[in-house]
Every structure is written in structure tokens, then in C-alpha cells.
């Protein structure tokens, strides 16, 4: 018997599409989406959203109020077969009735943030709030990964964001750093990060030096 691939296998390989760290064969969970532009970028680039679940902390009413393009992006995602779920808290998502029976190959949270407070980002109290969000997300993500799945967090690497100690937080919940890769907007056509709060909620913020941290369950 030869070792060549069957016609069916060749067709599957030819049909598979990818963008940066993500493939159409991956089951992907996107957490904390703003206007769903990142999810829309992935689904469009991969040619389908059938393997994707995109979530937001906001309700549909708030999404429509806060972001000019949110509903158009959601419609695009639904046309491509993506499951869109509103009002998902990253710190309790593993128990969400629409998520708790599912496992994912990639769980992605871009620029996690606890919100804006009347204090500088470098204030220890504010840093602790951000760290609580990240750790809550990581703790839940561990329960939702496939055997070889990865958790991806993208955030700024300059001070004070490096004080969040994402690698340490990941280690505390049983995840180890697999890779750290510089993040660039142009890798994701159409993605627009959002402030998400206050009167400038639909505005983007400067990301400066940012990286995507890839974590895997430690053996």
C-alpha cells in the first residue's frame, strides 16, 4: 500500500485556510470581543465561522449603543455560520449554559481590561483589578481546552502592563508559556480595537508594543 494521500485528504488540505495563528480546522472561542471586528476578520479570512464562537460581555442593546459597526459585524459572522453569544463573563464562562459542554483548540482574549477607574493604570489597586480579570479568564479557559489546545492573550508589554505578570498568572492555573509573538494590526485586516467604556467607547486606543502570549496546559 502506498503512502500517498487520498483524493479526499488532498481536498481537505486544499480547502483548509489559515490566518496567523488560526486555521479553519481549529475550534475557536473568542472572548471579550468589542465590536466583533476581530471575529469578523477571522471568519472572513478562514472562509467560514462554523468552528467559531464569538462572545461579548455586553448585551445586544449595549453593543448597538456603544459600537457603530457591531451589528454589521455580528450579521456577517452569523452569515458565515459563527455562533455569537452576548453577556458572557470571562471569569465564569466555563459554566455558561451555551459553553460548558464545549472544548476548544484556541481560546483568544485580545487586550483584556477590567475597566477604567479614577486612577492611573500604574496604580497597584488598578493593576490588581486587571490581574483578577486575566486570572479568572485563564482559570476558566483551562477547563475548556482540548488536549493540545492553546490559550492566547494579546496585550501591551510596556510598563505598567508588564506588571500584570500574565505568565505567572498562567502558571498558577496550570498553563505554561508556549510562545510570545509580536502583535501587529496589519496581520488582521479589518480588526479595530475599542476602548469599550465612557464617551470614547467606540474609539481605538494605541497598542504600542504588544504581543500575543500562547499558553498550553503543562504536563
Order of alpha helices (4+ residues) and beta strands (2+ residues): alpha-beta-beta-beta-alpha-beta-alpha-alpha-beta-beta-alpha-beta-alpha-beta-beta
